[in-house]
Amino acid sequence: MHLINSEDWTYDKPKGKHGQGPLEITDAQFLYSTDSDTCWIYNMNRRKLVEYSMTDSTLLGKSEWKMTEPMMNLWFFTKASDSTYLGISRDDRNRILEFDLIGNRIGGYGEWEKVEDRPDLNDNQLSTLNDSWFKGNPNQGIFMRVGLRRDRLEIFDNHDKSFIIIDGPDLDIPPYELIDADGVEHLYIAMEHPYRYGDAVVTDNFIYALYRGVSQAEFNQTGIIAEQIWVFDHKGKPLWNLRLDRSIIQIVVNEATNEIYGLTTDEDPGIAVFDIPEVLL
């Protein structure tokens, strides 16, 4: 990981020592921060969270928390409150799962709806069909499943455990096939099918959702993966469509400076800075 000072865009320092030992990581799937001095990253392959100091110069983390057995099937998860984690699973009947701080499951919310012409699809297959990123804002209690291959956003209110589902504009189920692997049928979506949403940020007032709309083959040919951001309120009402002048793959919203940062996908990837339109301020 690399820390960049957004005030003057100077390089600060690297973080993260690659390895399988204590306080080391093999990958960094996402990070979140509870204050300006520390941040946590999710090391998916080692199934743990590692905490880093933002001020010291060591590559190693300062502490780590390993996932428990009940959490082993989680795909993504994040701290949701002072006492709970929320996550999404590969093969559970619920869309979102809740755990206490020592890793015991304490709840599951939102069951999968059946596919009309294939009611026999199991939880693992339905989870793959609804493959998603998992994003949220613990301060607001709003979390999201951000549809990767299906044109869908699922907004979860952690206060009352309710869902708001936004489908479309493409309402079709992505074409898929079932492939047998060692006696287990896995659902497979062809790479020719376009990706839908690539990232999302929940701010105090809005949801910013980065929309892709291109397939992997198209991205390989053009280097363009996402050039628009849909903005919703917390109830899922679409408000604006922001058209970007370059392709990006992930976003961060800085409400202090009224800017959106995006990782570019050109030959020399960097950080693009976009001003948030005044209507959103």
C-alpha positions, 0 to 999 in steps of 0.5 A: 500500500502507498500513502499519498498526501492529498493536500499537495499530492506528495508521496508519504510512505509505503505500508504493508510487509508481504508475507504470511507471518504475524502483522504481514499481509499477502493482499490488501482487499480494502481498508477503512479508518476509524480515525486519522492515525490508524487504518485497517486492511482486510487480507482476504487470503490470510482471513484477517484484518491488520491495523496500521499506524498512519504516522510511523515508518514501519511496514508491519501492522501494529495489531491483527484480528483473525477471522473465526470459523463461523466467518470462513465463508465470508467474501467481504466484511467490515466493522459495522458498529462498536460491537458488530461486523457485517459481511457477505458470504459465498454460499449463505441463504442470506444477503448480509450476515452479522457477527459480534466482535469475537466472530460469533454469528448473531444474524442474517438478513435478506434471503435470495429470491429464486430465479423464475426459470431455475428454482433449483439454483442453490445458495452458492449459485445464487450468491455467484449470480448476485456477485457483489462488492460490499461497501458501507458507512458505519456512522450512517448505518448504511451498507451496500451490496454493489452488483458486479455482474448484475445491474443491481444495488442493494442498500441495507439499513443496519438500524432496522435491518431493511433492504432497498433494491435498485434494479436496472436499467438492464433488468435481465438476469446475466446469461450463465451456465452450470459447470460440474467440478468434482461433482459440484455444479458451479454457476459460471457467467461468461467474461463477454457479459458486461460488468455493472457496478465497480465501486460505491461510496456512502457519504452522509447524504448520498451514495456514489456508485461507479458504473462500468457497463463494459466487458473484460474483453472490451476493457482489454481492447480500449483500457476504458472500464468506467466513465460515469458515477450514479448518485442516489440518496440513501433511499435509493432515489436516483439524483444525478449521473456524473459523466467523467472525462477519463476512465477510473476503476475505484473512487473515494469521496473527500467531503472535506475538500468536495472532491472525488478521487479515482484510480485511472486505467490508462497506460500510466495509472494515477489518481484523477481528481474531480470536483463535486458539482455544486448541486451536490454540496 
